[in-house]
């Protein structure tokens, strides 16, 4: 039992019903002993609420956050942020930027020619003038960082790809859209201004974003930073204002476009972001770097072992809520007579919902009491053994709670096929399965993937991973339903019920791997149940913002630090003589906001 009943769901509220599952089950009548599988909607994608609200540029940017994060974690950007970037690499980059700026100036010129509105022409021309100013400023960079021999670096192929794409767009050569060159009507050509801005806006926003992140990672520690001028320029209010002006012009030019034309802008925006990401990935790096984590991985000698929680780490909704909903909507109505030959006798849907409510309220109240009791009186030095001792009480509580669920009979009568179909349609955190799949299917990596979960029904997890094409790559460690003729008896085959159970499973897995290779362990979790594994892993990554996890862990001396500044700091401290230092039981956990950040850190772009 887990966060189905914690702070998300107050004691007096009914637990939420997962919409994708609920709609499918509610459309059908209560089942017999062996119901036919419910009709399920296609797998739903995670879409942020900002995707349909706010200005166009903001919506497009939010849809491309993955590319921005992958860019930020490239070896080039990490080295630049740390101040440790080799000067020749920076010179090469500066030379590339000149080609970008010249292409921007030409693209603005072409866009202004297409605009038929005087205000639009004026705005675009102002942006073009800003590029001219930036080119002059950039000339000072070139002069400051010029190579001793005065030679410019050759043009990077990734630079050519973006500038060719931008100028082709500004000339009306847009893939998948009608050609809008000189032969197009004046009305049609006005669209070109919007399309061109769509291909330019992400570059401005990305530079502002990266510089701001660099500055934030360094905080006050950038006074003697060799690339301070670059960071200060692109994180300045002036550059932010320039990026906003570009976005405002895009908004005005797009105001009268059709849905299909807006889709074209979205495609151009995303393509530009991909090309920018490739640009940063392609910058030549000759020095040692801390990213990506698998950079020096040798499959013959090394093993990357990935561990992850499932509920609310991989999923958007806790599996307990899914199983509860299946039980309730599949239960017989109060006035329905159950067949005499039914394998498992079930309580009515009304009784079942009431029972769930009682269990929910009791769990929430007792859980908070348990946490209060195990908190030490003050923050102490990190001692892993003391934390283990304290969490023994939570482990006992979790097992008693599971006893209560089993004895109540609320899990009786769930059909295996319903569970399988529900697992196939669980909404997964954006980027989670993509990360697992990329890691496990790489021929250059020796990877083990293990899911450690409190989930009552491992078959639900297996079904979800199978739908994502990952079942053969992942080993699932979770509790199991006991079935009779594919119908749940209400009992559990208990395997993982507590933080200590997870820790024991974690240690057993590593023990089974043996010492034939060097194991690098990464654990991703979101709650107190993951805390011991997070701390014992070489790298413990916390996704999400569980208040109860932070409250408990910090009282035991655990520190939570954002991952990116930590990576930048490690790069700054890295020398040719030192090794990358990711060690477990340090008392430090790394926080991220998305799986894209984990992907960028571990696997790179």
Secondary structure, 3 states (H helix, E strand, C coil): CCHHHCCCCCCCCCCCCCHHHHHHHHCCCCCCCCCCCCCCCCCCCCCCHHHHCCCHHHHHHHHCHHHHHHHHCCHHHHHHHHCCCCHHHHHHHHHHHHHHHHHHHHHHHHHHHHCCCHHHHHHHHHHHHHHHHHHHHHHHHHHHHCCCCCCCCCCCHHHHHHHHHHHHHHCCCCCCCCCCCCCCCHHHHHHHHHHHHHHHHHHHHHHHHHHHHHHHHHCCCCCCCCCHHHHHHHCCHHHHHHHHHHHHHHHHHCCCCCHHHHHHHHHHHHHHHHHHHHHHHHCCCCCCCCCCCCCCCCCCCEEEEEEECCCCCCECCCHHHHHHHHHHHHCCCCCCCCCCCCCCCCCCHHHHHHHHHHHHHHHHHHHHHHHHHHCCCCCCCCCHHHHHHHHHHHHHHHHHHHHHHHHHCCCEEEEHHHHHHHHHCCCECCCHHHHHHHHHCCCCCCEEEEEECCCCCHHHHHHHHHHCCCCCCEEEECCEEEEECCEEEEEEECCCCCHHHHHHHHHHHHHHHCCCCEEEEEEEECCHHHHHHHHHCCEEEEECCCHHHHHHHHHCCCEEEEHHHHHHHHHHHCCCCCCCCCCCCCCEEEEECCHHHHHHHHCCC
